[in-house]
Amino acid sequence: MTAKGANTDSAEQSTATKAEPKRINVAVSPDTVRALENVIEREGVTLTEALRRLVGYGDFVYRAVREDREQLIVKGSEGSREVVLL
């Protein structure tokens, strides 16, 4: 039972994180395979973990640009660049 007006987001999130993983079967492009292999090599993780990380990164960028209407700037040793999703 929650108090009126209480924030229930944390309760909903903890339920969602406790949900059983869902197994999916997908066909991916050669570019996607290379991206996964790159993460596996650089970070020394399993295929499953590499996929989780790339999906998480992609979700972050997608939500920032599409839902929040934010700009993403990538800064590196050679300067910075704007990330645009079309």
Secondary structure, DSSP 4 states (H G I P E B T S, - for coil): ---TT---HHHHHHHHHTSPP--------HHHHHHHHHHHHHH---HHHHHHHHHHHHHHHHIIIIIS---EEEEETTEEEEE---
